[in-house]
Amino acid sequence: MAAGVARFTEPRRADCPWCGSTALAVLLSTSDRLQAKPGRFTLEECQGCGHVFQNPRLTQEGLDFYYRDFYDGHGEALWDFNFRRLLGAYRGRVGLCAAHGVEPTAWLDVGAGHGHFCDSARSRWPHAVFDGLDQGDGIERGVERGWLDQAHRGRFTDLAGELAGRYDVVSMHHYLEHTRDPYAELDAAARVLEAGGHLLIEVPDPQWPVARRLGRHQLLLWNQPQHQHLIPDRNLIHALEARDFEVVAVQRGAAHMWGAELASLLFFTCIQANPRAPWKPEPSPWRRWGAWPALMVGAALAMPAAVAFDSLCALAARLVDRSNTYRVLARKRAHPAAPTADGQDEALGGWSEPPGGARGRG
Ligand SMILES: [Zn+2]
C-alpha cells in the first residue's frame, strides 16, 4: 500500500470487450465500498450492446490485492454468515433445474466459494456427486465439511482440459461477472459438459432500473472493484447460442435477490467503516469509540425503512419480471450445429492476456 495502487490498473481500453463498439459512456465511478481499500474504479457501458465493464480494469496483481481477506482470511466469517442467508436463492436455482427435468449425476459448481450451494442442492439430489471449483482455500474447507465431494482449486479455464466431458451439470452462480474473460469461461463450461448436459448461470442484471437509479449506492450489483463484466441477458443468451447451447429457461423476477439494495447498503457501510480493518491506519479513540458506534446506531434506526424499500423492490421485480439478478438454464446440444460466422468472440481477445478465471461467489 505504501507504493500506491495506481500500478494495479491497466490502460483504459477504447472499445467494448463484448462487441468491439467504440461507443462507450461512463456509467458510474466509485471507490471500494465493501472493504474500503484505496482506489477509484469506473464502470463504462457500451452504447452498442449494453455491456457494462470496468474500464480501466485491474491487473491480475490488482485483483489479488483487492480480493485478499475478502472471502477468505479476515473476511471468511462474514461471508460464511452471508452465504448462509442465501438459502432462498439456493432453493430457487434447484427449483429451476428440477422444473426442467434436470437429474444430475455429476455436478460441478464453478466459483463454489465455501460450498454452501452444493450442500443445499445435495438434499434435493442425494445420489449426485457435487464437486466445486474456486481459487480460494475455502473450497478445501467445503470438502472437509462434507459439502463437496471433490475440490478443484485454480482457474476454470486452466482446469477445463483435465475435466473435459466429466459433468452433466455445470453451474456458475455470481461467478461470470468476476472473470476477466467471460467468453473463455463459457468455452470452458462447454468443454467440461457432456453432450446434453446443462449449464446454469446466475448473474447480476445491469439493466435493473433501481440499481441504475441508486448508482454507486447499489453496492452488491456493481460491486467494485470485483465485478469486471456485467452482462445484459440478451448478450449472454446470444453467446450461449453461439456455443451450441439451447437456452431452456430464463428467470428474471423470480431470481431477484432481496436486500441487495438499501439493506445491504446500510450493512456494508457499517462493516466498511470498521476502523480496525488491518489495512487501515491505527484509528483515533474518537473513530474507534465514537464515530463507528454512532454510525451503527444510525444504521440500525434506518434499517426498518431500508427493509421496507427492499421488500417493495422484490414485489416490483415479481410484477414486472425484471430484477437485480437473472438466471439462464441452457442445454449443450448433443449434435453441434454448423459453426456460425459470428466474429463477436474475437473482441475479448483484444485484451491480450493469459486467459484468467476469477473467484466466484457462493
Ligand atoms: Zn458492446
Boltz pocket constraint, residues with backbone or C-beta under 6 A from the ligand:
constraints:
  - pocket:
      binder: B
      contacts: [[A, 16], [A, 17], [A, 18], [A, 19], [A, 20], [A, 21], [A, 46], [A, 47], [A, 48], [A, 49], [A, 50], [A, 51]]
      max_distance: 6.0
